[in-house]
Amino acid sequence: MTERYNNHIPIVGDINGTPKCEAKSPKASTVSFHNIHYKVTQSRGCLCIKRKSTSKDILIDLNGVMKPGLNAIMGATGSGKSSFLDVLAARKDPAGLTGEVLIDGAPQPPNFKCLSGYVVQDDVVMGTLTVRENFRFSAALRLPSSISNKEKEDRINRLIEELGLTKVADSRVGTQLIRGISGGERKRTNIGMELIINPTVLFLDEPTTGLDASTANSVLLLLKRMSSHGRTIILSIHQPRYSIYRLFDSLTLLVNGKQVYHGPAQSTLDYFSNIGYTCEPHNNPADFFLDVINGDSTSVSSNQIQKGDDLDPDKIASVRESIEGRLVQEYRGSQFYRDTKSQLEQIVAGKQYSGKTRSRTITYNTSFSTQFKWVLRRTFKNLILNPQTSFAQIGVTLFLALIVGAIFFDAKNDQSGIQNRMGALFFITTNQCFSSLSSAELFITERKLFIHEYISGYYRVSVYFLCKILSDILTLRTLPAIVFSCVAYFMIGFKPTVGAFFLFMLTVALVAYTATAMTMAISADQSVVAIANIFMTIAFVFMMIFSGLLVNLPSIPSWLAWLKYLSIPRYGLTALEINEFVGLKFCSDELLNSTLPSGLMCTGENLLTNQGVDYSTWGLWQNHVAMGVMTIILLVIAYLKLRYIKKFT
């Protein structure tokens, strides 16, 4: 247990340090928690007023032992169940956390969260892949390279059979647009993703959420079978039916972060009966416990509240507080509490612990190249199999190209042609900017999946981000730019030269790259698509104003003129204007040799000069350089946001 875990080959399977390469029953582990206290700091006030910080206790002096078997954590909403589970799994922010969590009497290794299994409440699995492909992805990245591909495949096949997923092994999990497997099969798939590493401790946060009673029962029966083979399973659950409750080996009841019971699940009813709370015949024990905790009149009629009394909210709150205090005191005076203390003293006998949370690290079983290969393969497969991000994107681009080509069809070399060309170029750059908003949704919807897989040691942040760049920027933005250019360019009748066409295509692609990079930079730390879209829309609208069409840039006051350097459409529109207008004539030779009427533009150079555009060779390429520099800066910002995103709750 004290053995160090390096960054390349951490021990897999047995948390106690024994290497495991076979999918046999794991060695039993005992999880003990000593004087766990967790509090968070909350800030009040707005930015313009001095903010006051207050601390709130989430978990208060929790002690106990969870042995191999099915260990349940129950409590009302807001009682601290999920926070307690995260503390045990080393997935809670260490700030504000004191106490000690031991595995078989030894401190958790720094990379404990990579060695244990954790099934989150909301299913996080790639829906466009099949069950087998998801298992294969987990095995390829979480198992060490010392295990052969054949052994990994054998483990996957055994796991599919044990989880009862044989019939749907080659079926897609499913997304909002793709019909997939059932809810119970999806939950078992999530469990299987964690069982790939054969952990001795498996954590589950509300595993029955979103499942019907029968499906929830089948999932818990599966967990019970696994626990009977020497695995320690710890789960938080809200209000299970009786057929599920009777499967629990131990039960921990929480009220506002305090323990009111910790001991054998089958002894809980007798314990509550002895302290004056008797469960009525045929009542579900789980419902009964929550009724007692919440001060429900039907459960505590003989103690605090007479059934049928009409109580005001303040009195109800006072009654509940008194019930909570009584339950805590009763438990601390019980034999169960003394037995727990005795067990904890035996575990730490002769050992010295600081009581402070230790450093936490994330270790990986595979190299950068292996992670990159598998994540990139999954990313592209997801793009191809997801019509919303592949065919729909190309289809919309083709449709817009045809519409733009039809509206500005065959622009003439006259005064109307100047307006049509300017309008077409402005629409094209603006369209490229707003089309990039689609990357935010993909980025944000994968947020939970990314955080879970990163914390669990699947891959590095740099691997995930690089794959996103290759898939989203270089693929989803390049192909539409090529399609759009090939259709719209010739329909509009832009300059018919090979060099001008490819320069047009390059500029359109660069605008899309830069806009997508900005979208990533804005959405990297956002969790709601709508909020990210608001920020990005506001940014693009301001950029449009300073693009050079809606307002003459040389006429802008100096104190506002600097904003033009932040405008992506400006760089794109300027480059496209230089590429298109240089060398074009919009008047007859006779008119060119005479005095031009006021406001008449006869050459493209005249127009560009009036717009304050430097149409020299360097004037053209400096716009491309500016977009390239902006892309790099914005991508660095997006990466840093991902790197330092709040990965603990």
C-alpha positions as CSV (number, residue, x, y, z in Angstrom):
1,M,0.0,0.0,0.0
2,T,2.9,2.4,0.7
3,E,4.5,1.5,-2.6
4,R,4.8,4.5,-5.0
5,Y,2.8,4.6,-8.2
6,N,4.7,6.0,-11.1
7,N,3.2,7.9,-14.0
8,H,3.4,5.1,-16.5
9,I,2.6,1.7,-14.9
10,P,0.4,2.1,-11.8
11,I,-0.7,-1.1,-10.2
12,V,-4.0,-2.2,-11.6
13,G,-6.7,-4.3,-10.0
14,D,-5.6,-4.6,-6.4
15,I,-5.4,-1.3,-4.4
16,N,-3.2,-3.0,-1.9
17,G,-0.4,-3.2,-4.4
18,T,-0.6,-6.7,-5.8
19,P,-0.4,-6.6,-9.6
20,K,-3.3,-8.2,-11.4
21,C,-3.6,-9.1,-15.0
22,E,-6.4,-11.6,-14.8
23,A,-10.1,-10.9,-14.3
24,K,-10.4,-12.9,-11.2
25,S,-12.2,-11.9,-8.0
26,P,-10.4,-9.0,-6.4
27,K,-8.9,-9.2,-2.9
28,A,-11.4,-7.8,-0.4
29,S,-10.7,-4.3,0.8
30,T,-12.0,-2.5,3.9
31,V,-12.7,1.3,3.7
32,S,-12.6,3.1,7.0
33,F,-13.2,6.8,7.5
34,H,-12.0,8.7,10.5
35,N,-13.3,12.1,11.7
36,I,-14.4,13.3,8.3
37,H,-15.4,16.9,8.3
38,Y,-16.0,18.9,5.1
39,K,-17.0,22.5,4.7
40,V,-17.3,24.9,1.8
41,T,-16.7,28.7,1.7
42,Q,-19.5,30.7,0.2
43,S,-19.2,34.3,-0.9
44,R,-22.0,36.8,-0.7
45,G,-22.5,40.1,-2.3
46,C,-21.9,41.5,-5.8
47,L,-18.7,42.6,-7.6
48,C,-19.2,46.2,-6.7
49,I,-19.8,45.5,-3.0
50,K,-17.4,44.0,-0.6
51,R,-18.0,40.2,-0.6
52,K,-18.4,38.4,2.6
53,S,-17.3,34.8,2.9
54,T,-19.1,32.4,5.1
55,S,-18.4,28.7,5.6
56,K,-21.0,26.0,5.6
57,D,-20.5,22.5,7.1
58,I,-21.5,19.8,4.6
59,L,-20.2,16.7,6.5
60,I,-19.7,16.7,10.3
61,D,-17.5,14.2,12.2
62,L,-18.3,11.1,10.2
63,N,-16.7,7.8,11.4
64,G,-17.2,4.3,10.2
65,V,-16.1,1.1,8.5
66,M,-17.3,-0.3,5.1
67,K,-16.3,-3.9,4.5
68,P,-16.6,-6.1,1.4
69,G,-20.3,-6.2,0.5
70,L,-23.0,-3.8,-0.5
71,N,-22.7,-0.6,1.6
72,A,-25.5,2.0,1.2
73,I,-25.5,5.7,2.1
74,M,-29.0,7.1,2.5
75,G,-30.5,10.4,3.5
76,A,-32.9,13.1,2.4
77,T,-32.1,15.5,-0.5
78,G,-29.3,17.8,0.6
79,S,-28.1,15.5,3.4
80,G,-24.6,15.2,2.0
81,K,-24.8,11.7,0.4
82,S,-23.0,12.5,-2.8
83,S,-20.5,14.7,-1.0
84,F,-19.7,11.9,1.4
85,L,-19.3,9.4,-1.5
86,D,-17.0,11.8,-3.3
87,V,-14.9,12.1,-0.1
88,L,-14.5,8.3,0.2
89,A,-13.6,8.1,-3.5
90,A,-11.0,10.9,-3.3
91,R,-13.0,13.0,-5.7
92,K,-13.9,15.9,-3.5
93,D,-12.0,19.2,-3.5
94,P,-9.3,18.8,-0.7
95,A,-9.9,22.4,0.4
96,G,-12.1,22.4,3.5
97,L,-11.7,18.7,4.0
98,T,-10.2,17.2,7.1
99,G,-10.1,13.6,8.4
100,E,-8.7,10.4,7.1
101,V,-9.9,7.7,4.7
102,L,-8.0,4.4,4.9
103,I,-7.9,1.4,2.7
104,D,-7.2,-1.7,4.8
105,G,-5.7,0.5,7.4
106,A,-3.3,2.3,5.1
107,P,-3.7,5.8,3.5
108,Q,-5.3,6.0,0.1
109,P,-2.6,6.2,-2.6
110,P,-2.3,9.6,-4.3
111,N,-3.9,8.1,-7.5
112,F,-6.7,6.2,-5.7
113,K,-9.3,7.7,-8.0
114,C,-7.6,6.1,-10.9
115,L,-7.5,2.7,-9.2
116,S,-11.0,2.5,-7.9
117,G,-14.2,2.5,-9.9
118,Y,-16.7,5.3,-9.9
119,V,-20.1,5.3,-11.6
120,V,-21.5,8.8,-11.8
121,Q,-25.2,9.6,-11.4
122,D,-25.6,10.8,-15.0
123,D,-24.5,8.1,-17.4
124,V,-21.3,9.2,-19.2
125,V,-20.5,7.0,-22.1
126,M,-20.1,7.7,-25.8
127,G,-23.5,7.0,-27.2
128,T,-22.5,6.7,-30.9
129,L,-20.3,3.7,-30.0
130,T,-21.4,0.1,-29.3
131,V,-21.2,-1.4,-25.8
132,R,-18.2,-3.5,-26.9
133,E,-16.4,-0.5,-28.4
134,N,-16.9,1.5,-25.2
135,F,-15.5,-1.4,-23.1
136,R,-12.6,-1.7,-25.6
137,F,-11.8,2.0,-25.2
138,S,-11.7,1.7,-21.4
139,A,-9.6,-1.4,-21.5
140,A,-7.1,0.1,-24.0
141,L,-6.5,3.2,-21.9
142,R,-6.9,2.0,-18.3
143,L,-5.1,-1.4,-18.5
144,P,-1.3,-1.4,-18.7
145,S,0.5,-2.3,-21.9
146,S,1.8,-5.4,-20.3
147,I,-1.6,-7.0,-20.8
148,S,-1.9,-8.4,-24.3
149,N,-4.7,-7.4,-26.6
150,K,-6.0,-11.0,-26.4
151,E,-6.2,-10.9,-22.6
152,K,-8.0,-7.5,-22.8
153,E,-10.5,-8.9,-25.3
154,D,-11.1,-12.0,-23.1
155,R,-11.8,-9.7,-20.1
156,I,-14.2,-7.7,-22.2
157,N,-16.1,-10.8,-23.3
158,R,-16.3,-12.1,-19.8
159,L,-17.5,-8.8,-18.5
160,I,-20.2,-8.5,-21.2
161,E,-21.5,-12.0,-20.2
162,E,-21.4,-11.2,-16.5
163,L,-23.3,-8.0,-16.9
164,G,-26.0,-9.6,-19.1
165,L,-25.1,-7.5,-22.1
166,T,-24.5,-10.3,-24.6
167,K,-27.5,-9.5,-26.8
168,V,-26.7,-5.8,-27.0
169,A,-22.9,-6.0,-27.1
170,D,-22.7,-4.8,-30.7
171,S,-25.5,-2.3,-30.4
172,R,-24.9,1.4,-30.1
173,V,-25.5,2.9,-26.6
174,G,-27.6,5.6,-28.1
175,T,-27.9,9.4,-28.2
176,Q,-30.8,11.9,-28.5
177,L,-30.8,11.3,-32.3
178,I,-29.8,7.6,-32.3
179,R,-32.0,4.9,-30.8
180,G,-29.9,2.8,-28.4
181,I,-30.1,0.3,-25.6
182,S,-32.4,0.5,-22.6
183,G,-31.8,2.5,-19.5
184,G,-30.8,-0.6,-17.4
185,E,-28.4,-1.8,-20.1
186,R,-26.9,1.7,-20.3
187,K,-26.4,1.7,-16.5
188,R,-24.8,-1.7,-16.7
189,T,-22.5,-0.4,-19.5
190,N,-21.4,2.4,-17.2
191,I,-20.7,-0.1,-14.5
192,G,-18.7,-2.2,-16.9
193,M,-16.6,0.7,-18.0
194,E,-15.3,0.9,-14.3
195,L,-15.1,-2.9,-13.8
196,I,-12.6,-3.2,-16.7
197,I,-9.8,-2.5,-14.2
198,N,-11.2,-5.0,-11.7
199,P,-11.2,-2.6,-8.8
200,T,-11.6,-3.8,-5.2
201,V,-13.7,-0.7,-4.4
202,L,-16.6,0.4,-6.6
203,F,-18.4,3.7,-5.9
204,L,-21.8,4.5,-7.4
205,D,-23.7,7.8,-7.1
206,E,-27.5,7.2,-7.2
207,P,-27.3,4.2,-9.5
208,T,-31.1,3.9,-9.7
209,T,-31.7,7.5,-11.0
210,G,-33.9,7.5,-14.1
211,L,-34.7,3.8,-13.9
212,D,-38.0,2.2,-13.4
213,A,-38.5,0.0,-10.3
214,S,-37.9,-3.3,-12.1
215,T,-34.8,-2.1,-13.9
216,A,-33.4,-0.6,-10.7
217,N,-34.0,-3.8,-8.9
218,S,-32.1,-5.8,-11.6
219,V,-29.1,-3.4,-11.4
220,L,-28.9,-3.7,-7.6
221,L,-29.1,-7.5,-7.9
222,L,-26.1,-7.3,-10.2
223,L,-24.2,-5.2,-7.7
224,K,-25.2,-7.7,-4.9
225,R,-23.8,-10.6,-6.9
226,M,-20.5,-8.7,-7.4
227,S,-20.2,-7.8,-3.8
228,S,-20.7,-11.4,-2.7
229,H,-17.5,-12.2,-4.6
230,G,-15.3,-10.1,-2.4
231,R,-15.8,-6.6,-3.8
232,T,-16.5,-3.6,-1.7
233,I,-19.3,-1.6,-3.2
234,I,-20.3,1.8,-1.8
235,L,-23.3,3.6,-3.2
236,S,-25.5,6.6,-2.4
237,I,-29.2,6.1,-2.8
238,H,-32.2,8.2,-2.0
239,Q,-35.4,6.1,-1.5
240,P,-35.1,2.5,-2.6
241,R,-37.9,0.0,-2.7
242,Y,-37.9,-2.8,-0.1
243,S,-36.6,-5.5,-2.5
244,I,-33.5,-3.2,-3.0
245,Y,-33.2,-2.2,0.7
246,R,-33.0,-5.8,1.8
247,L,-29.9,-6.4,-0.4
248,F,-27.8,-3.9,1.6
249,D,-25.2,-5.3,4.0
250,S,-24.5,-2.0,5.8
251,L,-26.3,1.2,6.0
252,T,-25.2,4.8,6.8
253,L,-28.0,7.3,7.4
254,L,-27.2,11.0,7.1
255,V,-29.1,14.1,8.3
256,N,-27.6,17.4,7.2
257,G,-24.2,15.9,7.1
258,K,-24.4,14.1,10.5
259,Q,-24.6,10.4,11.1
260,V,-27.7,9.1,12.8
261,Y,-27.0,5.5,12.0
262,H,-24.1,3.4,10.8
263,G,-24.2,-0.4,11.1
264,P,-25.8,-3.6,9.7
265,A,-28.7,-2.7,7.4
266,Q,-30.8,-5.6,8.8
267,S,-30.5,-4.2,12.4
268,T,-31.7,-0.7,11.5
269,L,-35.4,-1.3,12.1
270,D,-34.7,-2.7,15.6
271,Y,-32.4,0.2,16.4
272,F,-35.1,2.8,15.5
273,S,-37.7,0.8,17.4
274,N,-35.6,0.8,20.5
275,I,-35.2,4.6,20.4
276,G,-39.0,5.1,20.0
277,Y,-39.6,5.1,16.3
278,T,-41.5,2.0,15.2
279,C,-42.1,1.2,11.5
280,E,-45.7,0.3,10.7
281,P,-46.4,-3.2,9.2
282,H,-46.0,-3.4,5.4
283,N,-44.2,0.0,5.3
284,N,-41.0,0.3,3.3
285,P,-38.1,0.7,5.8
286,A,-36.4,3.2,3.4
287,D,-39.5,5.4,3.3
288,F,-39.9,5.1,7.1
289,F,-36.3,6.3,7.8
290,L,-36.8,9.3,5.6
291,D,-40.1,10.1,7.3
292,V,-38.4,10.0,10.7
293,I,-35.5,12.2,9.5
294,N,-37.9,14.7,7.9
295,G,-40.1,14.8,10.9
296,D,-43.1,13.4,9.1
297,S,-46.2,13.2,11.4
298,T,-47.1,9.7,10.5
299,S,-43.7,8.4,11.7
300,V,-43.2,10.4,14.9
301,S,-46.7,10.8,16.1
302,S,-45.9,9.4,19.5
303,N,-42.9,11.6,20.0
304,Q,-43.0,15.2,18.7
305,I,-46.0,15.7,16.5
306,Q,-49.6,14.7,16.9
307,K,-50.9,13.3,13.7
308,G,-53.2,15.8,12.0
309,D,-51.9,18.9,13.8
310,D,-51.8,22.1,11.7
311,L,-48.3,23.4,12.3
312,D,-46.8,26.6,10.9
313,P,-43.5,26.4,9.0
314,D,-41.4,27.8,11.9
315,K,-42.8,25.1,14.3
316,I,-42.2,22.3,11.7
317,A,-38.6,23.5,11.3
318,S,-38.1,23.6,15.1
319,V,-39.5,20.1,15.4
320,R,-37.3,18.7,12.7
321,E,-34.3,20.3,14.3
322,S,-35.1,18.8,17.6
323,I,-35.6,15.4,15.9
324,E,-32.3,15.7,14.2
325,G,-30.5,16.5,17.5
326,R,-32.2,13.6,19.2
327,L,-31.3,11.1,16.5
328,V,-27.6,12.2,16.5
329,Q,-27.5,11.9,20.3
330,E,-29.2,8.5,20.3
331,Y,-26.8,7.2,17.8
332,R,-23.7,8.4,19.7
333,G,-25.0,6.7,22.8
334,S,-25.7,3.4,21.0
335,Q,-23.8,0.2,20.9
336,F,-23.4,0.5,17.2
337,Y,-21.4,3.7,17.7
338,R,-19.2,2.1,20.3
339,D,-18.6,-0.9,18.2
340,T,-17.6,1.4,15.3
341,K,-15.2,3.3,17.5
342,S,-13.7,0.1,18.7
343,Q,-13.1,-1.1,15.1
344,L,-11.6,2.2,14.1
345,E,-9.2,2.1,17.1
346,Q,-8.1,-1.4,16.1
347,I,-7.5,-0.3,12.5
348,V,-5.2,2.7,13.6
349,A,-3.6,0.9,16.5
350,G,0.1,1.7,16.6
351,K,-0.2,4.0,13.6
352,Q,0.1,7.8,13.3
353,Y,-2.0,9.7,10.9
354,S,-2.1,13.5,10.4
355,G,-5.8,13.7,9.9
356,K,-5.2,15.9,6.8
357,T,-6.0,14.9,3.2
358,R,-2.9,13.8,1.3
359,S,-1.8,15.0,-2.1
360,R,-3.7,13.6,-5.1
361,T,-2.4,12.8,-8.5
362,I,-3.6,11.3,-11.7
363,T,-1.5,8.5,-13.2
364,Y,-1.8,6.8,-16.6
365,N,-1.3,3.3,-17.7
366,T,-0.6,4.2,-21.3
367,S,1.7,6.4,-23.2
368,F,0.8,9.7,-24.9
369,S,0.9,8.1,-28.3
370,T,-1.5,5.3,-27.3
371,Q,-3.9,7.7,-25.7
372,F,-3.8,9.9,-28.8
373,K,-4.5,7.0,-31.1
374,W,-7.5,5.7,-29.2
375,V,-9.0,9.1,-28.4
376,L,-8.6,10.4,-32.0
377,R,-10.1,7.2,-33.3
378,R,-13.1,7.5,-31.0
379,T,-13.5,11.2,-31.8
380,F,-13.6,10.7,-35.6
381,K,-15.9,7.7,-35.2
382,N,-18.2,9.8,-33.1
383,L,-18.2,12.5,-35.8
384,I,-19.0,10.1,-38.6
385,L,-21.7,8.3,-36.7
386,N,-23.3,11.5,-35.5
387,P,-25.4,13.0,-38.3
388,Q,-25.7,16.3,-36.5
389,T,-22.0,17.0,-36.7
390,S,-21.1,15.4,-40.0
391,F,-23.7,15.2,-42.8
392,A,-25.9,18.0,-41.4
393,Q,-23.0,20.3,-41.3
394,I,-22.0,19.6,-44.9
395,G,-25.7,19.8,-46.0
396,V,-26.3,23.2,-44.3
397,T,-23.1,24.5,-45.9
398,L,-24.1,23.4,-49.3
399,F,-27.5,24.9,-48.9
400,L,-26.2,28.3,-47.8
401,A,-23.6,28.3,-50.6
402,L,-26.4,27.7,-53.2
403,I,-28.6,30.5,-51.6
404,V,-25.7,33.0,-51.5
405,G,-24.7,32.0,-55.1
406,A,-28.3,32.5,-56.3
407,I,-28.7,35.9,-54.5
408,F,-25.4,37.4,-55.8
409,F,-25.3,35.4,-59.0
410,D,-23.0,36.5,-61.8
411,A,-21.9,39.9,-60.2
412,K,-21.2,42.4,-63.0
413,N,-18.2,44.7,-63.3
414,D,-20.3,47.9,-62.7
415,Q,-21.4,49.9,-59.7
416,S,-24.0,47.3,-58.7
417,G,-21.2,44.7,-58.9
418,I,-19.2,46.5,-56.3
419,Q,-22.2,46.4,-53.8
420,N,-22.9,42.8,-54.6
421,R,-19.3,41.7,-54.2
422,M,-19.1,43.6,-50.9
423,G,-22.3,42.1,-49.6
424,A,-21.4,38.6,-50.6
425,L,-17.9,38.8,-49.0
426,F,-19.4,40.3,-45.8
427,F,-22.1,37.5,-45.6
428,I,-19.4,34.8,-46.2
429,T,-17.2,36.0,-43.4
430,T,-20.1,36.6,-41.0
431,N,-21.5,33.1,-41.9
432,Q,-18.2,31.5,-41.1
433,C,-18.2,33.1,-37.7
434,F,-21.7,32.2,-36.7
435,S,-21.3,28.6,-38.1
436,S,-18.6,28.0,-35.5
437,L,-21.2,28.2,-32.7
438,S,-21.9,24.5,-33.3
439,S,-18.5,23.6,-31.8
440,A,-19.6,25.0,-28.4
441,E,-22.5,22.5,-28.1
442,L,-20.1,19.5,-28.8
443,F,-17.6,20.9,-26.3
444,I,-20.1,21.5,-23.5
445,T,-22.1,18.3,-24.0
446,E,-18.9,16.3,-23.6
447,R,-17.9,18.2,-20.5
448,K,-19.1,15.5,-18.0
449,L,-17.6,12.7,-20.1
450,F,-14.2,14.5,-20.3
451,I,-14.0,15.3,-16.6
452,H,-14.9,11.8,-15.6
453,E,-12.5,10.1,-18.0
454,Y,-9.7,12.6,-17.1
455,I,-10.0,12.1,-13.4
456,S,-10.2,8.3,-13.8
457,G,-6.9,8.3,-15.7
458,Y,-8.1,7.5,-19.2
459,Y,-6.0,10.3,-20.9
460,R,-4.2,13.6,-20.5
461,V,-5.9,16.9,-21.1
462,S,-3.5,17.6,-23.9
463,V,-4.5,14.5,-25.7
464,Y,-8.2,15.3,-25.5
465,F,-7.6,18.9,-26.6
466,L,-5.4,18.0,-29.5
467,C,-8.0,15.5,-30.8
468,K,-10.7,18.2,-30.5
469,I,-8.5,20.5,-32.7
470,L,-7.9,17.9,-35.3
471,S,-11.5,16.8,-35.5
472,D,-13.4,20.1,-34.9
473,I,-11.1,22.7,-36.4
474,L,-9.2,20.9,-39.1
475,T,-12.1,18.6,-40.2
476,L,-15.4,20.2,-39.4
477,R,-14.2,23.6,-40.6
478,T,-12.0,22.7,-43.5
479,L,-14.5,20.5,-45.4
480,P,-17.4,23.0,-45.2
481,A,-15.0,25.8,-46.3
482,I,-14.0,23.8,-49.4
483,V,-17.6,22.9,-50.3
484,F,-18.7,26.5,-49.8
485,S,-15.9,27.9,-51.9
486,C,-16.3,25.5,-54.8
487,V,-20.1,26.3,-55.1
488,A,-20.4,30.0,-54.2
489,Y,-17.2,31.3,-55.7
490,F,-18.1,30.4,-59.3
491,M,-21.8,31.2,-59.0
492,I,-21.2,34.7,-57.7
493,G,-18.6,35.2,-60.4
494,F,-15.6,36.2,-58.4
495,K,-12.2,36.8,-60.1
496,P,-11.7,33.8,-62.5
497,T,-8.1,32.9,-61.7
498,V,-6.7,29.8,-60.0
499,G,-4.6,31.8,-57.5
500,A,-7.5,34.0,-56.4
501,F,-9.8,31.0,-55.9
502,F,-7.4,29.1,-53.6
503,L,-6.6,32.3,-51.7
504,F,-10.4,32.8,-51.3
505,M,-10.7,29.2,-49.9
506,L,-7.7,29.7,-47.6
507,T,-9.2,32.9,-46.2
508,V,-12.6,31.4,-45.6
509,A,-11.0,28.4,-43.8
510,L,-8.8,30.7,-41.6
511,V,-11.9,32.8,-40.6
512,A,-13.6,29.5,-39.6
513,Y,-10.5,28.3,-37.7
514,T,-10.2,31.6,-35.7
515,A,-13.9,31.8,-34.9
516,T,-14.0,28.2,-33.8
517,A,-10.9,28.8,-31.6
518,M,-12.7,31.8,-30.0
519,T,-15.8,29.6,-29.5
520,M,-13.7,27.0,-27.7
521,A,-12.0,29.6,-25.6
522,I,-15.4,31.0,-24.4
523,S,-17.1,27.6,-23.9
524,A,-14.3,25.7,-22.4
525,D,-15.3,26.6,-18.8
526,Q,-19.1,26.8,-19.5
527,S,-21.6,24.1,-18.5
528,V,-24.7,25.6,-20.2
529,V,-24.9,25.9,-24.0
530,A,-27.3,28.8,-23.9
531,I,-25.1,30.9,-21.8
532,A,-22.0,30.2,-24.0
533,N,-24.1,31.1,-27.1
534,I,-25.0,34.4,-25.6
535,F,-21.4,35.3,-24.9
536,M,-20.3,34.3,-28.4
537,T,-23.2,36.0,-30.1
538,I,-22.5,39.3,-28.4
539,A,-18.8,39.0,-29.3
540,F,-19.5,38.3,-32.9
541,V,-22.0,41.1,-33.2
542,F,-19.4,43.6,-31.9
543,M,-16.9,42.2,-34.3
544,M,-19.3,42.6,-37.2
545,I,-19.6,46.3,-36.5
546,F,-15.8,46.8,-36.8
547,S,-15.5,44.5,-39.9
548,G,-15.2,47.5,-42.3
549,L,-18.6,47.4,-44.1
550,L,-21.1,48.7,-41.6
551,V,-18.9,51.6,-40.7
552,N,-16.0,53.3,-42.4
553,L,-13.0,52.3,-40.2
554,P,-10.9,55.5,-40.8
555,S,-13.8,57.6,-39.5
556,I,-14.0,55.8,-36.1
557,P,-12.8,57.9,-33.1
558,S,-9.3,56.9,-32.0
559,W,-10.6,55.9,-28.5
560,L,-12.7,53.2,-30.2
561,A,-10.6,52.4,-33.2
562,W,-8.5,49.9,-31.3
563,L,-11.4,47.5,-31.2
564,K,-11.0,46.8,-34.9
565,Y,-7.8,44.8,-34.1
566,L,-10.0,42.3,-32.2
567,S,-12.4,41.8,-35.1
568,I,-12.1,38.4,-36.8
569,P,-14.6,39.4,-39.6
570,R,-12.4,42.5,-40.3
571,Y,-9.3,40.4,-41.0
572,G,-11.3,38.0,-43.2
573,L,-13.3,40.6,-45.1
574,T,-10.2,42.7,-45.7
575,A,-8.2,39.8,-47.1
576,L,-11.2,38.7,-49.3
577,E,-11.6,42.3,-50.6
578,I,-7.9,42.6,-51.5
579,N,-8.0,39.2,-53.2
580,E,-11.1,40.1,-55.2
581,F,-11.0,43.9,-56.0
582,V,-7.3,44.4,-56.9
583,G,-7.1,44.7,-60.7
584,L,-10.9,45.0,-61.3
585,K,-12.3,47.9,-63.3
586,F,-15.9,49.0,-62.9
587,C,-16.0,51.8,-65.5
588,S,-15.3,52.2,-69.2
589,D,-11.9,53.3,-70.5
590,E,-13.4,56.7,-71.5
591,L,-14.8,57.3,-68.0
592,L,-11.5,56.3,-66.5
593,N,-9.6,58.9,-68.5
594,S,-12.0,61.7,-67.6
595,T,-12.9,63.4,-64.3
596,L,-14.9,61.0,-62.2
597,P,-18.2,62.1,-60.6
598,S,-18.1,62.4,-56.8
599,G,-18.6,59.0,-55.1
600,L,-17.9,57.0,-58.3
601,M,-15.5,54.1,-57.9
602,C,-14.0,52.9,-61.1
603,T,-11.3,50.6,-59.9
604,G,-11.0,48.1,-57.1
605,E,-7.9,50.0,-55.8
606,N,-10.1,53.2,-55.5
607,L,-12.6,51.3,-53.4
608,L,-9.9,49.8,-51.1
609,T,-8.2,53.1,-50.6
610,N,-11.5,54.7,-49.6
611,Q,-12.0,51.9,-47.1
612,G,-8.5,52.5,-45.6
613,V,-7.3,49.1,-46.8
614,D,-3.6,48.5,-47.6
615,Y,-3.9,46.3,-50.7
616,S,-0.2,45.6,-51.1
617,T,1.1,42.0,-50.9
618,W,2.0,42.5,-47.2
619,G,-1.3,44.1,-46.6
620,L,-3.0,40.9,-47.8
621,W,-0.9,38.5,-45.9
622,Q,-0.9,40.4,-42.6
623,N,-4.6,39.6,-42.3
624,H,-3.8,35.9,-42.5
625,V,-1.0,36.2,-40.1
626,A,-3.2,38.1,-37.7
627,M,-5.9,35.4,-37.8
628,G,-3.2,32.7,-37.3
629,V,-1.9,34.5,-34.2
630,M,-5.4,35.0,-32.9
631,T,-6.1,31.3,-33.4
632,I,-3.1,30.2,-31.5
633,I,-3.7,32.6,-28.6
634,L,-7.4,31.6,-28.3
635,L,-6.5,27.9,-28.4
636,V,-4.0,28.4,-25.6
637,I,-6.7,30.1,-23.6
638,A,-9.1,27.2,-24.2
639,Y,-6.4,24.7,-23.2
640,L,-5.6,26.5,-20.0
641,K,-9.3,26.6,-19.1
642,L,-9.6,22.9,-19.6
643,R,-6.3,22.2,-17.8
644,Y,-7.4,24.2,-14.7
645,I,-11.2,23.5,-14.9
646,K,-12.8,22.7,-11.6
647,K,-12.6,18.9,-11.8
648,F,-13.8,18.4,-8.2
649,T,-17.1,19.3,-6.8
